[in-house]
Amino acid sequence: MIEAIRYFHASSLMELEQAMVQQIADGWQPFGAMVVDSSLGGWDFYQPMIKGSATTLPSNMAPVTDSLGYPLYGSDGTTDQAVSVSAVVQAGKADRFKLPASAAVVKNGDTVQVRNSAGANGKGSTSVVTAGSVVTGINLAATIAPVANGTVLASLPVTNNAILAIGTANRQVTVNVANGVITGLTIV
């Protein structure tokens, strides 16, 4: 198992070779290819060195493959979010993970728009996310009340600003909402 990794730097190949004798005596061994880099007025030599076996990674390490999908879990580590993220590997390391185009992260307290089934009439609302990374709801603003078609509102006061017509008449009404509840209608 690889116990430690470090890069040894030298200004010349001779300096690197001489220093590696002591590094090997201290239990380090070369790992992978030496990197030679041009610098101002000379060259820099870098040699990866490891302690331990080069064939086994520690139990808390694993190789990550570019573009391979990995399941995304909630903060509790057990709640599968049913989304795979893709690894982006650059310069030999995991640089970041990408969500699919159809997924987004919603944090507790984020502002989101709640729309009707036609996608219109967006209203600002706040998301509610538990510590287990589960979206449990969307809190509407106190001035917005959800009403389903056919809902009967019992004992709702109606303020009449004009004489009511007998029979059926179409009138504009203003809906009064407080604390997320319809509290009244005003005929305009």
C-alpha positions in Angstrom: 0.0 0.0 0.0 1.2 3.5 -0.8 1.7 5.2 2.6 3.0 8.6 1.4 3.7 10.4 -1.9 6.0 13.4 -2.5 7.8 15.1 -5.3 11.6 15.6 -5.1 12.9 18.7 -6.9 16.5 19.2 -8.1 18.2 21.8 -10.4 20.3 19.2 -12.2 20.2 15.5 -13.0 23.4 14.9 -11.0 21.8 16.6 -7.9 18.7 14.5 -8.3 20.7 11.2 -8.7 22.8 12.0 -5.6 19.8 12.9 -3.5 17.9 9.8 -4.5 20.5 7.6 -2.9 19.6 9.0 0.5 15.8 9.0 -0.3 16.0 5.3 -1.2 17.9 4.6 2.0 15.1 6.4 3.9 12.5 4.0 2.5 11.4 6.1 -0.5 11.3 4.7 -4.0 10.8 6.3 -7.4 7.3 6.2 -8.7 6.3 6.9 -12.3 8.3 9.0 -14.8 10.7 11.8 -14.0 9.5 15.2 -15.2 12.0 17.6 -16.8 10.8 21.2 -17.0 12.5 24.2 -18.6 13.1 27.1 -16.2 14.9 30.5 -16.4 18.5 29.7 -17.1 18.3 25.9 -16.8 16.2 22.9 -16.1 14.1 21.6 -13.2 13.9 17.9 -12.4 11.0 16.4 -10.5 10.8 12.8 -9.4 7.7 11.4 -7.7 8.7 9.3 -4.7 6.5 6.9 -2.6 6.8 5.0 0.6 5.1 1.6 0.5 4.1 -0.6 -2.4 3.2 1.0 -5.7 0.5 -1.6 -6.5 -2.0 -1.0 -3.6 -3.7 2.3 -2.7 -4.6 3.0 0.9 -8.2 2.0 1.9 -9.3 5.7 1.8 -8.1 6.3 -1.8 -9.4 5.0 -5.2 -8.6 5.8 -8.9 -11.1 8.1 -10.6 -11.8 7.8 -14.3 -12.6 10.8 -16.5 -16.2 11.0 -17.6 -17.2 7.9 -15.6 -20.5 8.2 -13.8 -20.6 8.0 -10.0 -23.8 7.9 -7.9 -24.6 11.0 -5.9 -25.6 10.5 -2.3 -27.0 12.9 0.3 -25.0 14.2 3.2 -25.9 11.2 5.3 -24.1 9.0 2.8 -27.0 6.6 2.5 -29.7 8.5 0.7 -29.3 7.8 -3.0 -30.2 11.0 -5.0 -30.9 8.9 -8.1 -28.4 11.1 -10.0 -25.0 10.2 -11.4 -22.2 12.8 -11.5 -19.4 12.6 -14.1 -15.8 13.0 -13.0 -13.6 15.5 -14.8 -9.9 14.5 -14.5 -7.2 17.0 -15.4 -3.5 16.9 -14.9 -3.8 13.4 -13.2 -6.2 14.4 -10.5 -10.0 14.6 -10.1 -10.7 18.3 -10.8 -14.4 18.3 -10.3 -17.7 16.4 -10.8 -20.4 17.5 -13.1 -24.2 17.0 -12.7 -26.2 15.9 -15.7 -28.0 18.6 -17.6 -31.3 17.6 -16.2 -30.2 17.9 -12.5 -29.5 20.9 -10.3 -28.5 21.5 -6.7 -31.1 23.1 -4.5 -29.8 24.3 -1.1 -31.9 25.0 2.0 -33.2 28.6 1.7 -32.6 28.9 -2.1 -35.1 31.0 -3.9 -37.0 29.1 -6.6 -40.0 30.0 -8.8 -43.3 28.1 -8.3 -45.3 28.1 -11.6 -48.6 26.8 -12.7 -48.9 23.7 -15.0 -48.5 25.9 -18.1 -45.2 27.3 -16.7 -46.6 30.8 -16.2 -47.2 33.0 -13.2 -43.9 32.4 -11.4 -43.9 33.3 -7.7 -40.8 33.5 -5.5 -40.6 30.8 -2.9 -38.0 29.3 -0.6 -36.8 25.7 -0.7 -36.7 23.5 2.4 -33.9 20.9 2.5 -33.3 18.6 5.5 -29.9 17.7 7.0 -30.3 14.4 5.1 -30.1 16.2 1.8 -33.8 15.7 1.0 -36.0 18.5 -0.5 -39.0 18.3 1.7 -41.0 21.2 0.3 -41.2 24.7 -1.1 -42.4 27.4 1.3 -44.5 30.0 -0.5 -44.3 33.6 0.5 -46.9 34.7 3.1 -48.8 36.7 0.5 -49.3 33.6 -1.8 -51.9 30.9 -1.1 -52.3 27.7 -3.2 -55.9 27.0 -4.3 -57.0 24.0 -6.3 -59.8 24.2 -8.8 -63.1 23.4 -7.1 -61.9 24.3 -3.6 -64.7 25.5 -1.5 -63.7 28.3 0.9 -66.0 28.3 3.8 -67.1 31.5 5.4 -65.0 33.8 3.2 -65.9 37.5 3.5 -66.6 39.2 0.2 -66.5 43.0 0.1 -68.9 44.5 -2.5 -67.9 47.8 -4.1 -70.8 47.8 -6.4 -74.4 46.6 -6.4 -74.5 42.8 -7.1 -76.4 41.8 -10.1 -79.1 39.2 -9.6 -78.1 36.0 -11.4 -74.8 35.3 -13.0 -72.4 38.1 -13.6 -68.7 38.3 -14.4 -66.8 40.6 -12.1 -63.2 41.2 -11.3 -62.2 40.3 -7.8 -59.1 41.1 -5.7 -57.9 38.1 -3.7 -56.7 39.0 -0.1 -54.0 36.6 1.3 -52.3 36.7 4.7 -49.9 34.1 6.1 -50.5 31.8 3.1 -54.3 31.8 3.5 -57.0 33.4 1.4 -58.7 35.8 3.9 -61.2 37.5 1.6 -62.3 38.7 -1.9 -63.0 42.2 -2.9 -65.3 42.8 -5.9 -63.7 45.5 -8.0 
